[in-house]
Amino acid sequence: MSNTTQPTAEFLAAFAEAWNRHDLDALMTFMADDCAFHATAGPDELGRSFVGRDAVRQGFELAWQTFPDAAWLNGDHFVAGDRGVSESTFCGTKADGTRIEARMVDVFTFRDGKIAVKNAFRKDRPPVATASR
């Protein structure tokens, strides 16, 4: 283990704030050079995986392309050693008007003070008729 400071709940809260600002450059400052992102959906057991900084950046961007108004609300974060969890309510509307509001978690693995793996999970709730923000 290196002498790098381990992430904290405040680190994860700042990461979540960058998601809500749709600030891709800020998000990437939290990520390790050899990072991976496993999306909530996709063809594989882990959903769709994006491996490496360029691919992860594209995967993050895809979230806003799919849900231009995406927001992660009511966040709760904790860290235990080299692992962490963020729980939130994901809200977003697709181009066809389909609105998703569901609780989700991100499970993180940290290395050298950065996020090495972001593994996202979301409840499979039917679309909602109206926003309940």
GUTIKE-237168 format. One record per residue: x negated, y negated, z negated of N, C-alpha, C in turn; residue number from 1; residue in one letter. Coordinates in Angstrom, 3 decimals. Layout:
N
node neast:X; nnorth:Y; nup:Z; caeast:X; canorth:Y; caup:Z; ceast:X; cnorth:Y; cup:Z; i:NUM; aa:A
...
//
This chain:
133
node neast:-0.840; nnorth:1.185; nup:0.000; caeast:0.000; canorth:0.000; caup:0.000; ceast:-0.880; cnorth:-1.240; cup:0.000; i:1; aa:M
node neast:-0.511; nnorth:-2.229; nup:0.764; caeast:-1.283; canorth:-3.461; caup:0.847; ceast:-0.920; cnorth:-4.388; cup:-0.299; i:2; aa:S
node neast:-1.622; nnorth:-5.511; nup:-0.388; caeast:-1.340; canorth:-6.511; caup:-1.406; ceast:-0.244; cnorth:-7.479; cup:-0.970; i:3; aa:N
node neast:0.382; nnorth:-7.239; nup:0.156; caeast:1.441; canorth:-8.108; caup:0.650; ceast:2.634; cnorth:-8.058; cup:-0.301; i:4; aa:T
node neast:3.232; nnorth:-9.194; nup:-0.559; caeast:4.405; canorth:-9.273; caup:-1.410; ceast:5.555; cnorth:-8.499; cup:-0.776; i:5; aa:T
node neast:6.211; nnorth:-7.669; nup:-1.584; caeast:7.358; canorth:-6.915; caup:-1.095; ceast:8.563; cnorth:-7.842; cup:-0.951; i:6; aa:Q
node neast:9.402; nnorth:-7.590; nup:0.035; caeast:10.640; canorth:-8.367; caup:0.183; ceast:11.519; cnorth:-8.253; cup:-1.060; i:7; aa:P
node neast:12.383; nnorth:-9.231; nup:-1.227; caeast:13.323; canorth:-9.316; caup:-2.349; ceast:14.746; cnorth:-9.448; cup:-1.807; i:8; aa:T
node neast:15.706; nnorth:-9.477; nup:-2.710; caeast:17.095; canorth:-9.724; caup:-2.306; ceast:17.208; cnorth:-11.092; cup:-1.634; i:9; aa:A
node neast:16.443; nnorth:-12.063; nup:-2.094; caeast:16.461; canorth:-13.408; caup:-1.488; ceast:15.929; cnorth:-13.362; cup:-0.053; i:10; aa:E
node neast:14.933; nnorth:-12.527; nup:0.204; caeast:14.389; canorth:-12.306; caup:1.549; ceast:15.511; cnorth:-11.796; cup:2.458; i:11; aa:F
node neast:16.273; nnorth:-10.794; nup:1.979; caeast:17.368; canorth:-10.245; caup:2.788; ceast:18.490; cnorth:-11.261; cup:2.972; i:12; aa:L
node neast:18.752; nnorth:-12.091; nup:1.963; caeast:19.770; canorth:-13.138; caup:2.103; ceast:19.346; cnorth:-14.142; cup:3.173; i:13; aa:A
node neast:18.065; nnorth:-14.489; nup:3.214; caeast:17.567; canorth:-15.416; caup:4.241; ceast:17.655; cnorth:-14.784; cup:5.628; i:14; aa:A
node neast:17.396; nnorth:-13.496; nup:5.727; caeast:17.541; canorth:-12.767; caup:6.991; ceast:19.000; cnorth:-12.823; cup:7.452; i:15; aa:F
node neast:19.935; nnorth:-12.604; nup:6.520; caeast:21.367; canorth:-12.674; caup:6.844; ceast:21.770; cnorth:-14.076; cup:7.283; i:16; aa:A
node neast:21.224; nnorth:-15.093; nup:6.642; caeast:21.521; canorth:-16.477; caup:7.035; ceast:21.068; cnorth:-16.739; cup:8.467; i:17; aa:E
node neast:19.916; nnorth:-16.189; nup:8.851; caeast:19.433; canorth:-16.352; caup:10.230; ceast:20.387; cnorth:-15.672; cup:11.221; i:18; aa:A
node neast:20.946; nnorth:-14.514; nup:10.844; caeast:21.950; canorth:-13.860; caup:11.691; ceast:23.151; cnorth:-14.773; cup:11.883; i:19; aa:W
node neast:23.622; nnorth:-15.375; nup:10.802; caeast:24.804; canorth:-16.235; caup:10.885; ceast:24.546; cnorth:-17.522; cup:11.649; i:20; aa:N
node neast:23.307; nnorth:-17.972; nup:11.710; caeast:22.947; canorth:-19.141; caup:12.527; ceast:22.711; cnorth:-18.747; cup:13.985; i:21; aa:R
node neast:22.688; nnorth:-17.432; nup:14.253; caeast:22.362; canorth:-16.897; caup:15.582; ceast:20.967; cnorth:-17.376; cup:15.988; i:22; aa:H
node neast:20.036; nnorth:-17.328; nup:15.049; caeast:18.672; canorth:-17.836; caup:15.225; ceast:17.714; cnorth:-16.678; cup:15.469; i:23; aa:D
node neast:17.596; nnorth:-16.298; nup:16.709; caeast:16.783; canorth:-15.150; caup:17.100; ceast:15.313; cnorth:-15.321; cup:16.731; i:24; aa:L
node neast:14.763; nnorth:-16.512; nup:16.940; caeast:13.355; canorth:-16.730; caup:16.600; ceast:13.121; cnorth:-16.549; cup:15.106; i:25; aa:D
node neast:14.021; nnorth:-17.082; nup:14.285; caeast:13.883; canorth:-16.906; caup:12.837; ceast:13.986; cnorth:-15.431; cup:12.459; i:26; aa:A
node neast:14.938; nnorth:-14.712; nup:13.047; caeast:15.082; canorth:-13.284; caup:12.737; ceast:13.799; cnorth:-12.522; cup:12.994; i:27; aa:L
node neast:13.155; nnorth:-12.815; nup:14.092; caeast:11.960; canorth:-12.056; caup:14.455; ceast:10.796; cnorth:-12.320; cup:13.505; i:28; aa:M
node neast:10.818; nnorth:-13.432; nup:12.762; caeast:9.744; canorth:-13.674; caup:11.780; ceast:9.836; cnorth:-12.706; cup:10.608; i:29; aa:T
node neast:10.985; nnorth:-12.084; nup:10.397; caeast:11.163; canorth:-11.117; caup:9.319; ceast:10.706; cnorth:-9.716; cup:9.724; i:30; aa:F
node neast:10.532; nnorth:-9.483; nup:11.028; caeast:10.308; canorth:-8.143; caup:11.551; ceast:8.819; cnorth:-7.818; cup:11.697; i:31; aa:M
node neast:8.466; nnorth:-6.573; nup:11.395; caeast:7.104; canorth:-6.070; caup:11.586; ceast:6.796; cnorth:-5.976; cup:13.076; i:32; aa:A
node neast:5.527; nnorth:-5.939; nup:13.401; caeast:5.120; canorth:-5.856; caup:14.810; ceast:5.634; cnorth:-4.578; cup:15.479; i:33; aa:D
node neast:5.665; nnorth:-3.480; nup:14.749; caeast:6.106; canorth:-2.199; caup:15.312; ceast:7.487; cnorth:-1.811; cup:14.788; i:34; aa:D
node neast:8.404; nnorth:-2.782; nup:14.768; caeast:9.728; canorth:-2.613; caup:14.174; ceast:10.651; cnorth:-1.756; cup:15.035; i:35; aa:C
node neast:11.742; nnorth:-1.330; nup:14.382; caeast:12.805; canorth:-0.591; caup:15.068; ceast:14.152; cnorth:-1.072; cup:14.537; i:36; aa:A
node neast:15.142; nnorth:-1.078; nup:15.420; caeast:16.519; canorth:-1.441; caup:15.076; ceast:17.421; cnorth:-0.350; cup:15.614; i:37; aa:F
node neast:18.223; nnorth:0.243; nup:14.731; caeast:19.201; canorth:1.259; caup:15.111; ceast:20.576; cnorth:0.618; cup:14.989; i:38; aa:H
node neast:21.224; nnorth:0.374; nup:16.124; caeast:22.506; canorth:-0.327; caup:16.186; ceast:23.644; cnorth:0.552; cup:15.668; i:39; aa:A
node neast:24.785; nnorth:-0.082; nup:15.395; caeast:25.940; canorth:0.632; caup:14.841; ceast:26.548; cnorth:1.620; cup:15.824; i:40; aa:T
node neast:26.340; nnorth:1.427; nup:17.103; caeast:26.949; canorth:2.308; caup:18.098; ceast:25.934; cnorth:2.652; cup:19.177; i:41; aa:A
node neast:26.177; nnorth:3.744; nup:19.823; caeast:25.306; canorth:4.157; caup:20.917; ceast:25.374; cnorth:5.656; cup:21.118; i:42; aa:G
node neast:24.625; nnorth:6.144; nup:22.086; caeast:24.758; canorth:7.540; caup:22.493; ceast:24.054; cnorth:8.553; cup:21.590; i:43; aa:P
node neast:23.205; nnorth:8.096; nup:20.700; caeast:22.381; canorth:9.015; caup:19.928; ceast:22.832; cnorth:9.100; cup:18.470; i:44; aa:D
node neast:22.244; nnorth:10.014; nup:17.731; caeast:22.587; canorth:10.206; caup:16.326; ceast:22.417; cnorth:8.912; cup:15.522; i:45; aa:E
node neast:21.435; nnorth:8.104; nup:15.869; caeast:21.188; canorth:6.831; caup:15.192; ceast:21.859; cnorth:5.661; cup:15.902; i:46; aa:L
node neast:22.794; nnorth:5.916; nup:16.782; caeast:23.401; canorth:4.849; caup:17.582; ceast:22.505; cnorth:4.581; cup:18.775; i:47; aa:G
node neast:22.269; nnorth:3.328; nup:19.072; caeast:21.303; canorth:2.958; caup:20.108; ceast:20.086; cnorth:2.391; cup:19.400; i:48; aa:R
node neast:18.920; nnorth:2.939; nup:19.718; caeast:17.685; canorth:2.502; caup:19.069; ceast:16.901; cnorth:1.568; cup:19.965; i:49; aa:S
node neast:16.378; nnorth:0.518; nup:19.335; caeast:15.505; canorth:-0.449; caup:19.983; ceast:14.177; cnorth:-0.384; cup:19.225; i:50; aa:F
node neast:13.100; nnorth:-0.054; nup:19.906; caeast:11.812; canorth:0.154; caup:19.247; ceast:10.777; cnorth:-0.792; cup:19.832; i:51; aa:V
node neast:10.081; nnorth:-1.518; nup:18.958; caeast:9.098; canorth:-2.517; caup:19.369; ceast:9.728; cnorth:-3.902; cup:19.366; i:52; aa:G
node neast:8.897; nnorth:-4.923; nup:19.183; caeast:9.409; canorth:-6.291; caup:19.021; ceast:10.271; cnorth:-6.754; cup:20.192; i:53; aa:R
node neast:9.835; nnorth:-6.507; nup:21.421; caeast:10.609; canorth:-6.970; caup:22.577; ceast:11.972; cnorth:-6.285; cup:22.644; i:54; aa:D
node neast:11.986; nnorth:-4.975; nup:22.411; caeast:13.242; canorth:-4.229; caup:22.461; ceast:14.163; cnorth:-4.636; cup:21.308; i:55; aa:A
node neast:13.615; nnorth:-4.822; nup:20.106; caeast:14.428; canorth:-5.237; caup:18.958; ceast:15.032; cnorth:-6.612; cup:19.213; i:56; aa:V
node neast:14.230; nnorth:-7.504; nup:19.748; caeast:14.737; canorth:-8.842; caup:20.092; ceast:15.927; cnorth:-8.727; cup:21.046; i:57; aa:R
node neast:15.809; nnorth:-7.873; nup:22.065; caeast:16.900; canorth:-7.666; caup:23.018; ceast:18.123; cnorth:-7.055; cup:22.333; i:58; aa:Q
node neast:17.891; nnorth:-6.128; nup:21.412; caeast:19.000; canorth:-5.516; caup:20.676; ceast:19.734; cnorth:-6.516; cup:19.808; i:59; aa:G
node neast:18.976; nnorth:-7.392; nup:19.135; caeast:19.604; canorth:-8.435; caup:18.325; ceast:20.418; cnorth:-9.377; cup:19.211; i:60; aa:F
node neast:19.840; nnorth:-9.760; nup:20.348; caeast:20.520; canorth:-10.660; caup:21.286; ceast:21.826; cnorth:-10.041; cup:21.788; i:61; aa:E
node neast:21.816; nnorth:-8.741; nup:21.988; caeast:22.992; canorth:-8.021; caup:22.473; ceast:24.182; cnorth:-8.169; cup:21.513; i:62; aa:L
node neast:23.890; nnorth:-8.259; nup:20.211; caeast:24.981; canorth:-8.439; caup:19.233; ceast:25.763; cnorth:-9.706; cup:19.541; i:63; aa:A
node neast:25.068; nnorth:-10.805; nup:19.856; caeast:25.751; canorth:-12.074; caup:20.138; ceast:26.343; cnorth:-12.108; cup:21.536; i:64; aa:W
node neast:25.776; nnorth:-11.331; nup:22.459; caeast:26.373; canorth:-11.241; caup:23.782; ceast:27.706; cnorth:-10.491; cup:23.698; i:65; aa:Q
node neast:27.763; nnorth:-9.477; nup:22.845; caeast:28.980; canorth:-8.687; caup:22.675; ceast:30.015; cnorth:-9.432; cup:21.844; i:66; aa:T
node neast:29.557; nnorth:-10.123; nup:20.806; caeast:30.419; canorth:-10.870; caup:19.891; ceast:29.876; cnorth:-12.293; cup:19.751; i:67; aa:F
node neast:30.210; nnorth:-13.206; nup:20.659; caeast:29.636; canorth:-14.559; caup:20.625; ceast:29.892; cnorth:-15.319; cup:19.324; i:68; aa:P
node neast:30.955; nnorth:-14.968; nup:18.607; caeast:31.269; canorth:-15.647; caup:17.346; ceast:30.895; cnorth:-14.803; cup:16.121; i:69; aa:D
node neast:30.008; nnorth:-13.845; nup:16.290; caeast:29.655; canorth:-12.916; caup:15.221; ceast:29.262; cnorth:-13.624; cup:13.935; i:70; aa:A
node neast:29.746; nnorth:-13.077; nup:12.815; caeast:29.385; canorth:-13.586; caup:11.490; ceast:29.340; cnorth:-12.419; cup:10.514; i:71; aa:A
node neast:28.433; nnorth:-12.523; nup:9.564; caeast:28.264; canorth:-11.525; caup:8.522; ceast:28.539; cnorth:-12.244; cup:7.207; i:72; aa:W
node neast:29.697; nnorth:-11.944; nup:6.595; caeast:30.192; canorth:-12.711; caup:5.460; ceast:30.121; cnorth:-11.914; cup:4.164; i:73; aa:L
node neast:30.147; nnorth:-12.647; nup:3.049; caeast:30.190; canorth:-12.029; caup:1.714; ceast:29.051; cnorth:-11.044; cup:1.498; i:74; aa:N
node neast:27.843; nnorth:-11.487; nup:1.813; caeast:26.678; canorth:-10.618; caup:1.702; ceast:26.291; cnorth:-10.291; cup:0.275; i:75; aa:G
node neast:25.813; nnorth:-9.079; nup:0.089; caeast:25.268; canorth:-8.605; caup:-1.176; ceast:24.021; cnorth:-7.804; cup:-0.818; i:76; aa:D
node neast:22.900; nnorth:-8.120; nup:-1.462; caeast:21.613; canorth:-7.563; caup:-1.062; ceast:20.872; cnorth:-7.001; cup:-2.267; i:77; aa:H
node neast:20.145; nnorth:-5.900; nup:-2.049; caeast:19.249; canorth:-5.415; caup:-3.094; ceast:18.053; cnorth:-4.720; cup:-2.464; i:78; aa:F
node neast:16.977; nnorth:-4.701; nup:-3.229; caeast:15.726; canorth:-4.084; caup:-2.797; ceast:15.262; cnorth:-3.141; cup:-3.895; i:79; aa:V
node neast:14.798; nnorth:-1.962; nup:-3.504; caeast:14.204; canorth:-0.986; caup:-4.420; ceast:12.946; cnorth:-0.438; cup:-3.763; i:80; aa:A
node neast:11.814; nnorth:-0.944; nup:-4.185; caeast:10.550; canorth:-0.503; caup:-3.600; ceast:10.451; cnorth:-0.911; cup:-2.147; i:81; aa:G
node neast:10.186; nnorth:0.063; nup:-1.275; caeast:10.027; canorth:-0.246; caup:0.151; ceast:11.323; cnorth:-0.083; cup:0.941; i:82; aa:D
node neast:12.456; nnorth:-0.057; nup:0.214; caeast:13.759; canorth:0.065; caup:0.872; ceast:14.672; cnorth:-1.058; cup:0.394; i:83; aa:R
node neast:15.653; nnorth:-1.403; nup:1.201; caeast:16.613; canorth:-2.431; caup:0.829; ceast:17.930; cnorth:-2.203; cup:1.542; i:84; aa:G
node neast:18.985; nnorth:-2.841; nup:1.009; caeast:20.321; canorth:-2.723; caup:1.592; ceast:20.979; cnorth:-4.092; cup:1.572; i:85; aa:V
node neast:21.644; nnorth:-4.423; nup:2.666; caeast:22.522; canorth:-5.584; caup:2.746; ceast:23.913; cnorth:-5.079; cup:3.092; i:86; aa:S
node neast:24.896; nnorth:-5.492; nup:2.301; caeast:26.289; canorth:-5.154; caup:2.558; ceast:27.016; cnorth:-6.455; cup:2.884; i:87; aa:E
node neast:27.873; nnorth:-6.430; nup:3.897; caeast:28.600; canorth:-7.635; caup:4.294; ceast:29.876; cnorth:-7.243; cup:5.033; i:88; aa:S
node neast:30.678; nnorth:-8.262; nup:5.347; caeast:31.831; canorth:-8.060; caup:6.217; ceast:31.467; cnorth:-8.626; cup:7.581; i:89; aa:T
node neast:31.445; nnorth:-7.755; nup:8.573; caeast:31.171; canorth:-8.198; caup:9.939; ceast:32.465; cnorth:-8.668; cup:10.563; i:90; aa:F
node neast:32.432; nnorth:-9.858; nup:11.185; caeast:33.572; canorth:-10.410; caup:11.907; ceast:33.094; cnorth:-10.849; cup:13.284; i:91; aa:C
node neast:33.825; nnorth:-10.464; nup:14.313; caeast:33.452; canorth:-10.893; caup:15.654; ceast:34.534; cnorth:-10.582; cup:16.663; i:92; aa:G
node neast:34.555; nnorth:-11.387; nup:17.734; caeast:35.539; canorth:-11.235; caup:18.796; ceast:34.817; cnorth:-10.959; cup:20.113; i:93; aa:T
node neast:35.222; nnorth:-9.879; nup:20.787; caeast:34.667; canorth:-9.556; caup:22.104; ceast:35.311; cnorth:-10.447; cup:23.164; i:94; aa:K
node neast:34.728; nnorth:-10.454; nup:24.352; caeast:35.237; canorth:-11.269; caup:25.451; ceast:36.687; cnorth:-10.932; cup:25.801; i:95; aa:A
node neast:37.092; nnorth:-9.672; nup:25.592; caeast:38.476; canorth:-9.274; caup:25.913; ceast:39.466; cnorth:-9.639; cup:24.808; i:96; aa:D
node neast:39.008; nnorth:-10.328; nup:23.751; caeast:39.871; canorth:-10.752; caup:22.661; ceast:39.945; cnorth:-9.776; cup:21.504; i:97; aa:G
node neast:39.343; nnorth:-8.606; nup:21.636; caeast:39.332; canorth:-7.628; caup:20.559; ceast:38.561; cnorth:-8.190; cup:19.370; i:98; aa:T
node neast:39.204; nnorth:-8.219; nup:18.212; caeast:38.600; canorth:-8.777; caup:16.996; ceast:38.282; cnorth:-7.658; cup:16.006; i:99; aa:R
node neast:37.028; nnorth:-7.640; nup:15.553; caeast:36.570; canorth:-6.654; caup:14.579; ceast:36.322; cnorth:-7.358; cup:13.253; i:100; aa:I
node neast:36.836; nnorth:-6.799; nup:12.180; caeast:36.520; canorth:-7.230; caup:10.821; ceast:36.382; cnorth:-5.957; cup:10.000; i:101; aa:E
node neast:35.163; nnorth:-5.668; nup:9.561; caeast:34.929; canorth:-4.429; caup:8.828; ceast:33.689; cnorth:-4.563; cup:7.962; i:102; aa:A
node neast:33.695; nnorth:-3.862; nup:6.836; caeast:32.518; canorth:-3.847; caup:5.970; ceast:31.422; cnorth:-3.057; cup:6.659; i:103; aa:R
node neast:30.206; nnorth:-3.480; nup:6.392; caeast:29.056; canorth:-2.801; caup:6.983; ceast:27.872; cnorth:-2.869; cup:6.041; i:104; aa:M
node neast:26.894; nnorth:-2.044; nup:6.303; caeast:25.632; canorth:-2.101; caup:5.581; ceast:24.485; cnorth:-2.018; cup:6.570; i:105; aa:V
node neast:23.408; nnorth:-2.668; nup:6.211; caeast:22.128; canorth:-2.486; caup:6.874; ceast:21.212; cnorth:-1.843; cup:5.852; i:106; aa:D
node neast:20.545; nnorth:-0.771; nup:6.251; caeast:19.564; canorth:-0.110; caup:5.405; ceast:18.193; cnorth:-0.434; cup:5.998; i:107; aa:V
node neast:17.325; nnorth:-0.983; nup:5.167; caeast:16.018; canorth:-1.452; caup:5.625; ceast:14.891; cnorth:-0.613; cup:5.056; i:108; aa:F
node neast:13.844; nnorth:-0.471; nup:5.844; caeast:12.560; canorth:0.048; caup:5.382; ceast:11.554; cnorth:-1.072; cup:5.592; i:109; aa:T
node neast:10.787; nnorth:-1.376; nup:4.545; caeast:9.808; canorth:-2.463; caup:4.598; ceast:8.395; cnorth:-1.909; cup:4.702; i:110; aa:F
node neast:7.541; nnorth:-2.697; nup:5.346; caeast:6.110; canorth:-2.386; caup:5.410; ceast:5.350; cnorth:-3.705; cup:5.478; i:111; aa:R
node neast:4.398; nnorth:-3.864; nup:4.597; caeast:3.533; canorth:-5.051; caup:4.582; ceast:4.336; cnorth:-6.350; cup:4.544; i:112; aa:D
node neast:5.407; nnorth:-6.361; nup:3.740; caeast:6.184; canorth:-7.578; caup:3.545; ceast:7.149; cnorth:-7.928; cup:4.663; i:113; aa:G
node neast:7.335; nnorth:-7.025; nup:5.605; caeast:8.235; canorth:-7.270; caup:6.742; ceast:9.224; cnorth:-6.106; cup:6.881; i:114; aa:K
node neast:10.231; nnorth:-6.305; nup:7.701; caeast:11.194; canorth:-5.244; caup:7.992; ceast:10.619; cnorth:-4.361; cup:9.100; i:115; aa:I
node neast:10.394; nnorth:-3.094; nup:8.763; caeast:9.902; canorth:-2.130; caup:9.750; ceast:11.074; cnorth:-1.467; cup:10.470; i:116; aa:A
node neast:12.160; nnorth:-1.189; nup:9.724; caeast:13.334; canorth:-0.545; caup:10.302; ceast:14.592; cnorth:-1.223; cup:9.763; i:117; aa:V
node neast:15.498; nnorth:-1.560; nup:10.670; caeast:16.846; canorth:-2.046; caup:10.330; ceast:17.817; cnorth:-1.031; cup:10.911; i:118; aa:K
node neast:18.536; nnorth:-0.336; nup:10.031; caeast:19.460; canorth:0.701; caup:10.443; ceast:20.866; cnorth:0.242; cup:10.049; i:119; aa:N
node neast:21.718; nnorth:-0.059; nup:11.021; caeast:23.030; canorth:-0.672; caup:10.782; ceast:24.150; cnorth:0.369; cup:10.824; i:120; aa:A
node neast:25.098; nnorth:0.223; nup:9.873; caeast:26.269; canorth:1.087; caup:9.783; ceast:27.494; cnorth:0.207; cup:9.571; i:121; aa:F
node neast:28.596; nnorth:0.510; nup:10.281; caeast:29.818; canorth:-0.281; caup:10.128; ceast:31.026; cnorth:0.651; cup:10.067; i:122; aa:R
node neast:31.992; nnorth:0.302; nup:9.213; caeast:33.234; canorth:1.059; caup:9.135; ceast:33.912; cnorth:1.064; cup:10.498; i:123; aa:K
node neast:34.526; nnorth:2.179; nup:10.849; caeast:35.212; canorth:2.327; caup:12.130; ceast:36.679; cnorth:1.958; cup:11.938; i:124; aa:D
node neast:36.928; nnorth:0.661; nup:11.850; caeast:38.277; canorth:0.134; caup:11.609; ceast:38.892; cnorth:-0.299; cup:12.942; i:125; aa:R
node neast:40.188; nnorth:-0.049; nup:13.142; caeast:40.829; canorth:-0.540; caup:14.371; ceast:40.732; cnorth:-2.066; cup:14.467; i:126; aa:P
node neast:40.783; nnorth:-2.615; nup:15.677; caeast:40.750; canorth:-4.072; caup:15.835; ceast:41.869; cnorth:-4.737; cup:15.034; i:127; aa:P
node neast:41.606; nnorth:-5.943; nup:14.572; caeast:42.609; canorth:-6.702; caup:13.812; ceast:43.281; cnorth:-7.710; cup:14.735; i:128; aa:V
node neast:44.511; nnorth:-8.070; nup:14.403; caeast:45.290; canorth:-8.977; caup:15.255; ceast:44.834; cnorth:-10.421; cup:15.134; i:129; aa:A
node neast:44.490; nnorth:-10.853; nup:13.925; caeast:44.097; canorth:-12.249; caup:13.721; ceast:42.900; cnorth:-12.319; cup:12.789; i:130; aa:T
node neast:42.200; nnorth:-13.418; nup:12.841; caeast:41.062; canorth:-13.628; caup:11.949; ceast:41.562; cnorth:-13.862; cup:10.536; i:131; aa:A
node neast:40.844; nnorth:-13.317; nup:9.558; caeast:41.227; canorth:-13.533; caup:8.158; ceast:40.134; cnorth:-14.247; cup:7.389; i:132; aa:S
node neast:39.421; nnorth:-15.102; nup:8.077; caeast:38.338; canorth:-15.843; caup:7.435; ceast:38.942; cnorth:-16.731; cup:6.443; i:133; aa:R
//
